[in-house]
Amino acid sequence: MLVKILENRLVFLIFAILFKLILDYSYYTYVVEVFSYDGFELNFDIKRYTFIFLLLGCLTLFIPKLLNKISDYFFNIFLFIVIYPLGTLTSLNYNLSIEPFAVNFLSYLFMLLLINLNFSNRMVKFPYIKNGRKIYIFISVIMILYLIVWYFITGAVSNFNLDLSKVYDFRDINSELTNIGVTAYLNSWVYQVFSIALMAYFLLRKKYLSFCLLVGIQVFFFGIAAHKSILFSPLMVLGIYFYLSKTKALSTVPMMLFLLIGFGLILYHFDNHSLLASVLIRRIFFVPASLNFSYFDFFSINSFNYWSDSILSVFQERKYFNSVPQEIGYFLGNNARANNGLVSSGYAQAGYLGVFIYSFILVFVLKILDQLPEKNVPLWFYLVLVITPIRNILLSSDLFIVFLTHGFIVAIIMLILFREKAGKIYG
């Protein structure tokens, strides 16, 4: 009964509206109140607010309410984690340009239309690899063992730390010790792809003790690499496994985000200086949204990067001495790496053309991902391996960096390896 309710379109829309309302409420009662010094201001205009609210409402009517393919998840996360917070900032502060919101909105529409174009044949036909699943397991185990040994060889294990408040004290130190040349890529792939791949396999086979062992190893990786996403990835894997084993309903995306902000507001009510409240509300929703405006402001008065420090570096000189995120950090005056996601990164490279190129490439990749799942393996298994790269693309990294450094391409290869023509059907 509950599953049927969650899968209802009206329920999906109700949770979406509730999320939008609490997002707006948290902005003017918490973010503006506490972080006005960081540029978060309230300048309300009823016409702009109503216009953006109606735009978001119309867009929400057309997005998938059920998870039938991987791109369904992508469009829900893009809407609720990127577009909605941008809409809140733009509608509650009329001093901000509407351009970043408009470009993100149009990029979303373009991708949504493109993904729904029907093709008579599959875009890419993937081969079935003989003993592919054994190779999948073998590579995952070998790479995990490699990283454990490597952390001991480099001496980074002596800086092991599980204190969340001290992760930045150890991140750069251990990175210098362990990320040498090609190992910088390999290390990232291990805790973002290979350990997740093995966790998903053990859950698929219901080998829960083996899964728990991998969770312990992942905690060890966090203690050295000092990236909080490593620590929380097993919880993400478990959450997807338990939920999507029961239902395809995506109404829980806005529902869980609503509860997340609600919990943050409760923490703020009891503690005005709550670090967790800041993370749950400001850091997750409004910092990435705010950085969109910073990227557009910077590159409206400076040259686009034109991939001069990456894929097109052999054809031109670097436009900037530092990376784009570092340049934005200097622009903001905090000297930090101001990483941001798909649209702002595309705009930084080549303006509107860059956004179009990134959107088109990503739709092509999503089309490929939608073709990968086989009937004998549940969809949650495929989603688990690509959910972190998808999040990074939307919020924190350039598209091509995610493809290589964050292991998106590696994750896709692993999923191709796991395919079988005929095999045991897993629940």
Stockholm file with secondary structure:
# STOCKHOLM 1.0

chainA/1-427         MLVKILENRLVFLIFAILFKLILDYSYYTYVVEVFSYDGFELNFDIKRYTFIFLLLGCLTLFIPKLLNKISDYFFNIFLFIVIYPLGTLTSLNYNLSIEPFAVNFLSYLFMLLLINLNFSNRMVKFPYIKNGRKIYIFISVIMILYLIVWYFITGAVSNFNLDLSKVYDFRDINSELTNIGVTAYLNSWVYQVFSIALMAYFLLRKKYLSFCLLVGIQVFFFGIAAHKSILFSPLMVLGIYFYLSKTKALSTVPMMLFLLIGFGLILYHFDNHSLLASVLIRRIFFVPASLNFSYFDFFSINSFNYWSDSILSVFQERKYFNSVPQEIGYFLGNNARANNGLVSSGYAQAGYLGVFIYSFILVFVLKILDQLPEKNVPLWFYLVLVITPIRNILLSSDLFIVFLTHGFIVAIIMLILFREKAGKIYG
#=GR chainA/1-427 SS CHHHHHTCHHHHHHHHHHHHHHHHHHIIIIIHHHHGGGTCCCBCCHHHHHHHHHHHHHHHHHSCSBCSSHHHHHHHHIIIIIIHHHHHHHHHBTTSCSHHHHHHHHHHHHHHHHHTCCCSSCSSCCCCCTTHHHHHHHHHHHHHHHHHHHHHHTTGGGGCCCCGGGHHHHHHHHHHHHCCTTHHHHHHHIIIIIHHHHHHHHHHTTCHHHHHHHHHHHHHHHHHHCCHHHHHHHHHHHHHHHHHTTCCBCTHHHHHHHHHHHHHHHHHHHCTTCHHHIIIIIIIIIHHHHHHHHHHHHHHHSCCCTTTTTTTGGGSCCSCSSCHHHHHHHHHTSCSCCCCCHHHHHHHHHHHHHHHHHHHHHHHHHHHHHHCCCTTSCHHHHHHHHHHHHHHHHHTSCHHHHHHTTCHHHHHHHHHHHCCSSCCCCC
#=GC SS_cons         CHHHHHTCHHHHHHHHHHHHHHHHHHIIIIIHHHHGGGTCCCBCCHHHHHHHHHHHHHHHHHSCSBCSSHHHHHHHHIIIIIIHHHHHHHHHBTTSCSHHHHHHHHHHHHHHHHHTCCCSSCSSCCCCCTTHHHHHHHHHHHHHHHHHHHHHHTTGGGGCCCCGGGHHHHHHHHHHHHCCTTHHHHHHHIIIIIHHHHHHHHHHTTCHHHHHHHHHHHHHHHHHHCCHHHHHHHHHHHHHHHHHTTCCBCTHHHHHHHHHHHHHHHHHHHCTTCHHHIIIIIIIIIHHHHHHHHHHHHHHHSCCCTTTTTTTGGGSCCSCSSCHHHHHHHHHTSCSCCCCCHHHHHHHHHHHHHHHHHHHHHHHHHHHHHHCCCTTSCHHHHHHHHHHHHHHHHHTSCHHHHHHTTCHHHHHHHHHHHCCSSCCCCC
//
